[in-house]
């Protein structure tokens, strides 16, 4: 499916790029939480690989790619090293990191959905695993850092919704037998652009009807 759009080498390179920038976000949170070097490395690895490992275990693609491809495992460590030594500079290019993070979100949502379907899951389950691939690492990151996961907080820009849209588009394309290189690429770009727009205009999911709490923690709602 994705191989119609990318060659295996290009697909691998895109995966590694997405892993790298997800790892950067995890390592930066670890620095802000004042973690030591081991904590920075753990949070980088979990953020970058958590969603893909969860998906692979669920669909029976074991051992997961993160444990069979050394590049997948070492890339987050490289990102953690950069943040450990250069975190003030990395913080200054946070906008650029967010752009690549958004690209990884769209790509992983789509690739996760197609991989789950290739392994025999139904469309609904495949879309759910596509979403989990894209956001699972971020959830684990926030839990380990003792924070409410970002995708559950109303005061954070939409994150899960763009991934869900991209994954759902793939599901619909499979349903109507129109999944090809172009439609797959369009789903990736859609998830990517929606995330960028959410960050630019601070789009957020609605809270419970008539909810007017002034507290961000009290007003937490699933996105």
C-alpha positions as CSV (number, residue, x, y, z in Angstrom):
1,X,0.0,0.0,0.0
2,X,2.5,2.6,1.1
3,X,5.0,0.9,-1.1
4,X,3.0,2.1,-4.1
5,X,4.0,5.6,-3.0
6,X,7.5,5.1,-1.5
7,X,10.3,2.6,-2.1
8,X,11.3,0.6,1.0
9,X,14.4,2.7,1.4
10,X,12.5,6.0,1.2
11,X,9.8,4.7,3.6
12,X,12.5,3.7,6.0
13,X,14.1,7.1,5.8
14,X,10.8,8.8,6.5
15,X,10.2,6.5,9.5
16,X,13.6,7.4,10.9
17,X,12.9,11.1,10.4
18,X,9.6,10.9,12.2
19,X,11.1,8.9,15.0
20,X,13.9,11.5,15.4
21,X,11.5,14.4,15.8
22,X,9.2,12.5,18.1
23,X,12.2,11.6,20.2
24,X,13.3,15.3,20.3
25,X,9.9,16.2,21.8
26,X,10.2,13.5,24.4
27,X,13.8,14.5,25.3
28,X,12.8,18.2,25.6
29,X,10.0,17.4,28.1
30,X,12.5,15.3,30.1
31,X,14.8,18.4,30.3
32,X,12.0,20.6,31.4
33,X,11.2,18.1,34.1
34,X,14.8,18.1,35.2
35,X,15.4,14.4,34.4
36,X,18.9,13.0,34.4
37,X,20.6,11.7,31.2
38,X,19.0,8.2,31.6
39,X,15.6,9.7,32.0
40,X,16.1,11.9,28.9
41,X,17.1,8.8,26.9
42,X,14.1,6.7,28.2
43,X,11.6,9.5,27.4
44,X,13.1,9.9,23.9
45,X,12.8,6.2,23.2
46,X,9.3,5.8,24.6
47,X,8.0,8.9,22.7
48,X,9.5,7.8,19.4
49,X,8.8,4.1,19.5
50,X,5.9,3.5,21.9
51,X,3.1,3.8,19.4
52,X,4.7,1.5,16.8
53,X,5.6,-1.1,19.4
54,X,2.0,-1.2,20.7
55,X,0.7,-1.6,17.1
56,X,3.1,-4.4,16.2
57,X,2.4,-6.3,19.4
58,X,-1.4,-6.1,18.8
59,X,-1.2,-7.3,15.2
60,X,1.4,-10.0,15.9
61,X,4.3,-8.4,14.0
62,X,6.8,-9.6,16.6
63,X,9.4,-8.9,17.4
64,X,8.5,-5.2,16.7
65,X,10.5,-3.4,14.2
66,X,12.0,-1.2,16.9
67,X,13.8,-4.3,18.2
68,X,14.9,-5.7,14.8
69,X,16.1,-2.5,13.1
70,X,19.1,-1.0,14.9
71,X,18.4,2.4,13.2
72,X,15.0,2.7,14.8
73,X,16.5,2.0,18.3
74,X,19.6,4.3,18.0
75,X,17.9,7.3,16.4
76,X,16.1,8.3,19.6
77,X,19.4,8.0,21.5
78,X,21.0,10.3,19.1
79,X,18.2,12.8,19.5
80,X,18.5,12.5,23.3
81,X,22.2,13.2,23.0
82,X,21.6,16.4,21.0
83,X,19.0,17.6,23.5
84,X,21.2,16.8,26.4
85,X,24.1,19.0,25.2
86,X,22.2,21.5,23.0
87,X,18.8,21.9,24.5
88,X,18.8,25.7,24.7
89,X,19.4,25.8,20.9
90,X,16.8,23.0,20.2
91,X,14.3,25.0,22.2
92,X,14.8,27.9,19.9
93,X,13.9,25.9,16.8
94,X,10.8,24.4,18.6
95,X,8.5,25.7,15.8
96,X,10.5,23.7,13.2
97,X,10.5,20.6,15.4
98,X,6.7,20.9,15.7
99,X,6.4,21.0,11.9
100,X,8.3,17.8,11.6
101,X,6.4,16.3,14.5
102,X,3.2,17.1,12.6
103,X,4.6,15.4,9.5
104,X,5.4,12.3,11.5
105,X,1.9,12.3,13.0
106,X,0.3,12.2,9.6
107,X,2.7,9.6,8.2
108,X,2.5,7.3,11.2
109,X,-1.3,7.5,11.4
110,X,-1.5,6.4,7.8
111,X,1.3,3.8,7.8
112,X,-0.1,2.3,11.1
113,X,-3.6,1.9,9.6
114,X,-2.3,0.2,6.4
115,X,0.0,-2.1,8.3
116,X,-2.8,-3.2,10.7
117,X,-5.1,-3.9,7.7
118,X,-2.3,-5.8,5.9
119,X,-2.2,-8.1,9.0
120,X,-5.8,-8.9,8.7
121,X,-7.6,-6.5,11.0
122,X,-11.0,-5.0,10.1
123,X,-11.3,-1.4,9.0
124,X,-12.4,0.0,12.4
125,X,-9.6,-1.8,14.3
126,X,-7.1,-0.7,11.7
127,X,-8.0,3.0,12.0
128,X,-7.9,2.7,15.8
129,X,-4.4,1.2,15.6
130,X,-3.3,3.9,13.1
131,X,-4.4,6.5,15.7
132,X,-2.5,4.6,18.4
133,X,0.6,4.5,16.3
134,X,0.6,8.2,15.9
135,X,-0.2,9.3,19.4
136,X,0.7,6.3,21.6
137,X,4.3,7.4,22.2
138,X,3.1,10.9,23.3
139,X,0.7,9.4,25.8
140,X,3.4,7.2,27.3
141,X,5.7,10.2,27.4
142,X,3.3,12.3,29.4
143,X,2.4,9.5,31.8
144,X,6.0,8.8,32.6
145,X,6.6,12.5,33.1
146,X,3.6,12.6,35.5
147,X,1.5,14.8,33.3
148,X,-2.1,14.5,32.0
149,X,-1.6,13.3,28.4
150,X,-1.8,16.2,26.0
151,X,-4.5,14.6,23.9
152,X,-6.8,14.5,26.9
153,X,-6.5,18.2,27.7
154,X,-8.9,20.8,26.4
155,X,-6.3,23.5,26.7
156,X,-3.9,21.9,24.1
157,X,-4.2,22.2,20.3
158,X,-5.8,19.3,18.5
159,X,-3.4,16.4,18.2
160,X,-5.4,13.2,18.1
161,X,-8.0,14.5,15.8
162,X,-5.7,15.2,12.8
163,X,-4.3,11.7,13.2
164,X,-7.8,10.2,13.4
165,X,-8.8,12.1,10.2
166,X,-5.8,10.8,8.3
167,X,-6.3,7.2,9.5
168,X,-10.0,7.4,8.7
169,X,-9.4,8.6,5.2
170,X,-7.2,5.5,4.6
171,X,-10.0,3.3,6.0
172,X,-12.5,4.9,3.6
173,X,-10.2,4.5,0.7
174,X,-9.8,0.8,1.5
175,X,-13.5,0.4,1.9
176,X,-14.2,1.8,-1.6
177,X,-11.1,0.2,-3.1
178,X,-9.5,3.5,-4.1
179,X,-6.4,3.2,-1.9
180,X,-3.3,4.0,-4.1
181,X,-0.2,6.1,-4.0
182,X,-2.1,9.3,-4.5
183,X,-4.9,8.7,-2.0
184,X,-2.4,7.5,0.6
185,X,-0.2,10.6,0.1
186,X,-3.3,12.8,0.4
187,X,-4.3,11.2,3.7
188,X,-0.8,11.9,5.0
189,X,-0.8,15.5,3.9
190,X,-4.3,16.0,5.3
191,X,-3.3,14.8,8.8
192,X,-0.1,17.0,8.6
193,X,-1.9,20.1,7.4
194,X,-4.7,19.8,10.0
195,X,-2.2,19.5,12.8
196,X,-0.3,22.6,11.5
197,X,-3.6,24.6,11.3
198,X,-4.5,23.5,14.8
199,X,-1.2,24.8,16.1
200,X,-1.5,28.0,14.1
201,X,-5.0,28.9,15.1
202,X,-5.2,27.0,18.4
203,X,-8.0,24.8,17.4
204,X,-9.3,22.7,20.4
205,X,-12.0,20.1,20.8
206,X,-15.2,21.3,22.6
207,X,-15.7,20.5,26.3
208,X,-18.9,19.1,27.8
209,X,-21.9,21.2,26.9
210,X,-22.3,24.3,29.0
211,X,-19.0,23.6,30.8
212,X,-17.3,26.9,31.9
213,X,-14.7,25.8,34.4
214,X,-11.8,28.2,34.6
215,X,-9.4,25.5,35.6
216,X,-7.5,23.7,32.8
217,X,-7.2,20.5,34.9
218,X,-10.8,20.5,35.8
219,X,-11.8,21.2,32.2
220,X,-9.8,18.3,30.8
221,X,-11.7,16.5,28.1
222,X,-10.7,13.9,25.4
223,X,-9.7,15.3,22.1
